[in-house]
Amino acid sequence: MRIHISTPIDEASRIAALFSDALPTAQVGLVDGTTVGGDDPAQADYVVTGYRNVALFHRERRMKAIFAFSAGVGHLLSLSNLPRDVPLIRLEDAGMAAQMVRYALAAALRFAQRLDVYAQQQRERVWRQLPPRSPGSIQVGVLGLGAIGAAIARALAEQGFAVRGFSRTAKSIGGVRCISGDTRLGEFLTGLDLLVNMLPLTAQTRGILNRANLSRLANGAHLVNIARGAHLVDADLLGLLDEGRLGGATLDVFHDEPLPADHPFWGRPGIAITPHVSGVTMPEEAVAQIAEKIMRLERGLPVTGVVDRERGY
């Protein structure tokens, strides 16, 4: 069995070593390096890829499955030479859920305690106490109730926030008002004080955080985007902040990464920026998950995480 790894060079050797430990009978090699045992670099049984390598599938021709070393697969689906008849399998969590729950909770609690407001007052040397508010008085929405989005919604509800969640298909989560169906997106958004975006990036969701949808939020609302940068229309967010319709945003993902030094988000009051760190893939957990699925496929058993290419996730 041959497994080929295509990840950024600074982590490729470590990931290959992890796969060799997890699957000791497999031949593991790097697509752009020397392959173990002199294996033909174009004859892998399984390909594991962690970034958008446009040349990858010019070389890899006969694999049984392609594994994304990430939960998102938009970077792979955008490749014109991605084989259509080979299953594409994404990561399911791999240590990301707990990180993203903590990130969303930190942003929500910071909003609830008005810490951004007090930070601005500190910069202006202003001493002004604002009325306290309970989490139950704050309407929080989680846009996208996949495995990680559902975990975030549950954690927010456990903190006492009034939580509603939105998904294309019906969901049921304790303590969360679940709304489903594309025609009910407006209902979900209306009046939210804080919105956490956890949608997958598809043709339908690209640009969904636009002026029309964000204007449905409550006055002074806060946006948290930890899904994909292409969900957000940057100019619309800046315009709504300038107008005072929105109070702020916590952004971890962007159209271009690293975020260009001349981007207006830098230094913009009300916007908190982090460098795509809300949910980082944990290599050990990711390799263990992929190795288990490879062993199931080798035994002819089904696996989870297979991407529906029409839906985009």
ABEGO torsion letter per residue (X at the ends): XBBBBBBBAAAAAAAAAAAAAABAABBBBBAABBBBGGBBAAABABBBBABBBAAAAAABAABABBBBABABAAAAAABAABBAABBBBBBBGGGAAAAAAAAAAAAAAAAAAGAAAAAAAAAAGBBBBBBBBBAAABBBBBBEABAAAAAAAAAAAAAGBBBBBBBABBBBBBGBBBBBEAAAAAAAABGBABBBBABBBBAAABGABBAAAAAABBBGBBBBBABBAAABBAAAAAAAAAAGABAEBBBABBABOBBBAABAABGBBGBBBBBGAABBBBAAAAAAAAAAAAAAAAAGBBBBGBBBAAAGX
